[in-house]
């Protein structure tokens, strides 16, 4: 009953005219920022944080603005991912696997609308979870130490093996390449420069935007040029921009399952939408079995990662509000925003600043409704990108990609590196090697290394800590199962057929 009363008080805060206007502006700007390749929610929130403080907005209003930008970016990241096969951020990588094939079949509008609906469901489910289970889940998240996080990363990589069906070795090769790229740069523990070749430009490592733009955007441009078409390649339009009830029913349980998994993963500090989307995509692909067409335009392959992305984003507020530990890179920026107002998130925040906490939670409900109302009508506008001929579309994608990469360090070295990675990505894609495991390996590689080092430093190098807790054991068993089960099932199926 107290929870319901607090939530009603939160709606009283969120429904004030100023906060409603701020939420609407944040949702719209977040969608625009999210659809631009390489920017993502961290940059969107970081750009608006000084503005919110300079305008002297009250802390609850500033937090509502930043939260609206955050969830708006998660919505917007799917647009370029589906239409151009260029993920807006790491969380949208999985969406491209089936979203772009749907666009090629003339179902770009359907993919965009079902992704908007799935994003809405995922965020609403996660926000309800925040209301009901925030304190309980925060205590559970404390049980995850570095050994458990390392096991979780290994489990995520095991899930990657399922992304290629009958060709897991190609997925493994891509993941290894991604892991290798993540080791370049300054070793944070020893201070030694690794694999830089003495080049000062690589001292900070290879930036995520350079990798994702290179292996996705540049390789996609090369593939489009290879088509030698004057129109938008194989992409065509059917005129239908909205999913129907049959498609909604087909994706409903995948959306619900992915929302729940995404929320739980989002509660874990540092896990993030990348792991959630990879896990749920792999889970739905295995559940579909022979009835699925994952990788070829299966609508469930769009709904599942989108629901997980947004559920994870909402779930990341749990450790931020209850423990003071950022659940993602974006909430880490938001913790910095709170510090500008001399507010320290943590267990006491619910009693010391109830208007701020419950106003933020209520604004998540309102912001998601706004985003659904904004995104569904604009599907037709977004799909008009597909009408742009290649002679205009290719330079446009290249220009946006180059500006995004150059803005990171303002150096031409990143542009050259982007081009080299793009050529490598093009050659790999010509051989049927998927790019999603490569990006996931790059994103998770540093987290995996850091958690392994922390775990081993606790026991002075004893490996037993990796299998001490029940959580670690469960994750290791799950990882082994994910690796061994698919080939065993394929062998058994072939024997039965024989």
Order of alpha helices (4+ residues) and beta strands (2+ residues): alpha-alpha-alpha-alpha-alpha-alpha-alpha-alpha-beta-beta-alpha-alpha-alpha-alpha-alpha-alpha-alpha-alpha-alpha-alpha-alpha-alpha-alpha
